[in-house]
Amino acid sequence: SSYPSSLNFTNDVVQSAFPGPASLNSSVFSYSIWVKVLTSAGFEEVLMGNFNGTGADIRFKGNENRIYFRTSYSNQTYQDEALVDDGEWHHIVATCDGINLKIYVDKAKGTDGTGSYTSNTLVFKIGGGTQPNMQNVLISNACYFNTALSQSEIDTLYNNGTPLTDMSSFSSLVSWWKLNNMSAGIQDSKGSNNLSGSGPTEYPGFVYI
């Protein structure tokens, strides 16, 4: 199956206005994002979030071969980075219920962690590498929910490996950035948390999942 277009991030970022929106600072929440790693040697890359000691994010740490979801420097959970570092499309979900942290790759749960969420005023961003920089990761269909998604909801989102085109069944959906272009694609298709940026480029043709 296919999904039309995505954004190609090479140490690029799209982000909200400052201060970060209150609706993206819930103590109970979930992130959902589709990624395709094209090259990845030794990278560290933020996929989405607002972390700086507080807040939260999902990030790759290539030197540890892990995908981390964290709400502090000590509160985190992870999945094996090799699950996504294969040049194919994958779906990543992270959930925080105020006590437990969970991360899923293609609906399979990783290690369990514990930790609560502390809000901050940082911008909410998608993308953004650190040293050594990420080279070429495609990102599509990033979502923020104000509940900790259940396994059955994550199964629905995974949709046999194809992003949903209709999210109306998710009442907890706060924001949905389709990321299929740098105009409407970085606007919030659900709420009002539009993003801005100029670095990512539209991936030509179709994204095959």
N, C-alpha and C positions, 0 to 999 in steps of 0.2 A: 504494500500500500504506500501511499505518498501523501505528503503534506506540503503545500506550496510555500517554499522559501523560509529562510531563517536569517539571523544576523551572525556575521563572522566577527568574533572578538579576538584581537591580537593585542592584549594588554589594554583594551579599551573599556569604557564604562558608560552606561546610561544611568541616570539617577534622578531622584525626586528633588524638589526644592528644599532649602534649609529654612527653618528646622524641619526634621522629618515628620511626615504626617502622623497624627495621633492614631489614626485608624490602622497604621502599620506597626503599632507598638503595643499590641495586646499581650497580656501575660500568658494566654493560652492561644496557640496558633499553629499553622502548618505552612510550609513552603512546598511548592511543586514546580519542577522545571525539567525541560528536555534538553539533553546535551549530546554533542558528538565531538569527541576529541580527535583532532587531525594530527597534531604533533604535540609532544608532551614531555620531552626529556628534562627532568629535574625541575619542573615548574611548581609554583604555588599560585593558585588562582582562586579568587572569590567568585562564586557563582551568583549568589544573591544574599542580601542581608544588610545590616547596619551595625556591625560589630566593631567595638574598640574597647574591649574589657567588659563592657556591658552590651546590651542588645543581643544579636544573634547573627550567625551566617552559616552557609554551606560553603566549604572550600575544598579544593584539591590540595594535597600536599604530596607532590611527586617524590620527594626525597624519603618519605615514609610509606609511599604506595597506599595511601588511604584517602578517603573522602570523609571529611569531618563535618559534623554539625555541632555547634557549641553555643553556649549562652554565657560563658566566662572562660578564662584561661584554664580552669581546672574542671569545669562541667562540660562534658562533651561525649559524643558517641560517634562511631565510625563504621564504614563499610570498606571492603577491599577495593582499592582504586583500579586494580586489574579488571574489575567487572565492567568498567566503562572505557578503559584505555585500549580500545581495539578498533577505532575508526568507524564504529557503528553508532546508531542512535540509541540512547538510553533515557529512562525516566527516573528521576530522583525525587523522593519525598522526604521531608523532615518534619517531625511533629514534637510539640512541647505542650504537655497538659498542666504545667505549673510545678510538676514534681519529676516526671519522667521525660527523657529525651530519646527519640527513636529516629532511625534513618533507614530508608528503603531504596533499593535499586531494582528496577523492573519488578516491583511489588514484593521483593524478598527482603526481609528485615535483617539489619546488621546487629551489632552488639547493642545492648541496652545501656543507657546512661541515666544519670540523675542530674537535676538542676532546675532552678527557677529562672524566670526572665526578669531582668531589670531594664526598664525603659531608658531611652536617652533621646537626645535631640539631633542625632546625626542623620545625614541624608540616607535614604534607602537606595541601594544601588544594585545593579545587575552587571556582572563583569568586574574587572579590575585586578590586574596581576601584581605580584610582588616579585622581588628578586629571588632566583632567576625567573625571568618573565615567561608566561605562557605564550606559546605560539600556536595560533589558529584553533579556536574552539567555536563550534557552532552552537547557538543557544536559541531555543524556541519555546513559546508558550509557558511563561513564568506566571505563577499564581500565588496569591496570599489568601489564607483562610483564617477566620477568627475562632476556629475550633481545632482540636487535635483529631485529625482524620482517622477513621477506623480502618482496619484491614480491608473490609468490604468496599469502603469508599475509595481506597487506594487502588484496589483491583479495578473498580469502575474507571478511574482516571487513567490507568494503564491501557485499558481498552485494546488488549491484545497487541500492543506495540504501536498504536496510532493515536496521536493527540485528539481529544474530543473537539468537535466544532460547535457543540452546544453544551454550555455549562449551567443551564437553567435548573438542573436537578440539585445543585449544590447551594443550599440556602446560606451557608457560612462563607461563601466566596465574597471577599472584599475587593480584590483587585485582580485583573487578568490582563497581562501584557503579551500580545500574540508574537511580537518580535519578528514579524515577517517583512518589515521594511522600516525605514528610519523616519517615517511620517506618522501615519495612523498606527503603525505597528508598535510604537513606543508610548502610545496613548493608552489609558486605562479603559478597556472594553467593558468593564463592569462598574467601576466607581469613578472617582475623580482624582486619583493619584497618578497623574500623567508624569512621564519621565522626559528628560532632555539629554542631549549629548550629540557628538558629531563624529566619534571615532569608528564605531562598528560599520561594516559594510554589508549590504544585502548579498546573501549567497545566491548566485544565479541559478535559474532553472528550478527544479523540484528537489526537495529533500526526501530521499527514500528511506523509509523506516521499516 
